[in-house]
Amino acid sequence: MRKAKVSYIPMAGSGALHLDFQPGPFGDATQASSGEGVGFFSPTGDIQGVTFDDVCERSDNQVLEFDGYRLEVSVRRGKVSYQLRELSPPKKPARVVKEKSA
């Protein structure tokens, strides 16, 4: 598993939490398929970083899912822990071949 650099500065009890798995700069953000946040990926689909929109400092547990990755973050009394899982690649739909009529 890759070790991430954690950036989290809560204000008034909560804030955005960012995990860097590779040094930037990053490209465009990709919205998570579930959860509130975005991910940054290399052109080959490797995860580079993620940002959780709003994480409570006191106690929180959130999950972001992307094509090929699931990231869970937990915060207990200001201490951040995370778990990154690589999911099996999504199955490609069957290729449809169009017939040409003469």
N, C-alpha and C positions, 0 to 999 in steps of 0.2 A: 504494500500500500504506500502511496505517496504521502510524504509529510508536507503539511501546508503551513504557510505563514498566516497567522490569524490577525485580522485588524478589526477591533471592536472597541468603540468608545461610546458607551451608553450615556445619554443625557436625559435627565428626569426619569430614569428607570428603564429606558429601552433605547434601541437604536439599530442601525443597519450593521450587519456582520458580514465581513468579506474574508474569504479563504483563497489564498494564492497557492496553486500547485506548481506553477512555473512562473519565472519572472516575466513581466509585461514587456512591451505593450500588448494589449488585447485588442481583438477585432470587435465586431458587432455583438451586442448582447442577444441571447436567446432566452425567451420566456420559458420558465419551467412548465412542464405538462401538468404537474400538480404541485401545490404549494405556492407561496408568494415570494418570488425571487427570480433572478436571472443567472445564466451561466455563460461562460466564455470558452470557446473551443478553437483548437487549431484547425487548419484546413483539412487535416486528416481525421478530425473528429475527437482528438485527445482533449481531455478537460484541462483547462488552464486556470480557471478560477470561477468562483460563484459568489453571489451577493444575496443574502437573505434580507428582505425588506425591513422587517421590524422584529427584533428579538428582545424579549424581556430579560433584564439583568438578574433579577432575583431567582426566577425559575422558568425555564422554557424548554420545549422540545419541538423541533420542526423538521420536516422532510421536504426536499426538492427532488423531483424526478425529471430526467431528461432522456432522450433516446440513448440508451446504453449506459446510463449512470443513475445511481440513487445515492443521495447524500443526506445524512441525518445529523443534525446538530443538537446538542443538549447544553444548557447553561444551568448551573447550580451555584448560587451565591457568587456570581461573577466569574466563575471558572468555566471555560468553554472546552467541550470535547466534541469530536465528530467521528463519523464513520462513513467512508466512501466505498460503495460497492459498484463494481463493473457488472452490468447486466449483460446477458447474452444479446448479441446484435439482433435487432428486429428482423423478422423474416420478410424477405422481399415478396411482394405479390407475384402471382404467376404472370408470366409475360404473355400478353395477348398479341397474336400475329394477325394483322388485318389482311384479308384476301383482296386481291385486285380483281375486278371483273373486266372481262375483255370486251 
